[in-house]
Amino acid sequence: MGDRGPEGTTPGVTDDEEWYLTTLLRAADTGERPNAEEIPPRMHEARGLAAAEAVLEYRSDVSTYLDDHPDPEASRTLGAIRDRAKRIDALEGDVAPAEADALVEAAVELGRYLIAGDAAALASARERLE
């Protein structure tokens, strides 16, 4: 128990970081993630890496789908998503939280386009990547 700080907190963890992690746990049930502005600075890299890794996994599944259902516009956007995710990964997640969130939203919008044929979602995904 020597690694615990006063009042049972972990040394080096700020109140803001503890709040953020608690909010993330609640988000698993509600789907309401904290805003990018609310992310403690020391958590930016972790959030960026998590976004890049999740999007790269998603990209793999979408790529498999596009092998069977070719769509040049979707493939082009998926390539841009991959490039952005790899860039964030190469930077070890050290990007502004808003940039990581934009990557995730672009992937979601690409999915909306593929599922519902929503051309506006595809256009929005491209805008987020610019």
C-alpha positions, -999 to +999 in steps of 0.1 A: +000+000+000+030+022-001+021+033-036-011+051-025-011+088-017-031+107+008-068+097+011-062+066-011-054+085-043-026+074-067+004+097-066+005+120-095-031+117-105-049+150-104-085+155-095-092+165-131-077+132-144-096+112-118-128+130-129-121+123-165-115+086-160-147+084-140-166+102-167-152+077-193-164+048-172-199+063-170-198+069-208-196+032-214-232+030-201-246+063-215-225+069-246-218+105-236-181+110-239-165+141-223-159+171-246-124+175-260-119+207-239-124+187-207-096+163-213-067+168-189-035+176-208-016+145-196-044+124-211-041+138-246-016+113-259-036+083-245-068+096-261-051+102-294-036+067-294-069+051-285-087+070-313-060+060-338-061+023-328-099+021-328-101+037-362-074+015-377-093-016-364-126-002-378-108+006-411-097-030-415-134-042-412-146-015-436-118-024-461-130-060-461-165-048-467-154-026-496-136-056-512-170-072-517-189-039-523-166-016-543-171+021-538-143+043-551-154+074-531-157+054-499-123+038-505-107+072-511-121+085-478-111+053-460-075+059-473-075+094-459-088+080-426-060+055-425-034+081-433-046+104-405-048+075-380-013+064-389+000+100-385-016+101-350-001+068-342+034+079-354+031+109-332+023+085-303-011+102-299+004+136-292-024+156-310-051+179-298-081+159-285-103+177-311-081+162-339-085+127-324-122+132-321-125+145-357-108+112-369-133+091-350-162+112-363-150+108-399-149+071-395-185+071-380-197+093-409-181+070-434-200+041-418-232+061-420-226+066-457-220+029-463-249+018-442-276+043-451-262+058-484-261+092-468-240+112-492-239+142-468-222+120-442-195+111-467-190+148-475-188+156-438-162+128-432-140+144-459-144+178-444-133+166-410-102+151-426-091+183-443 
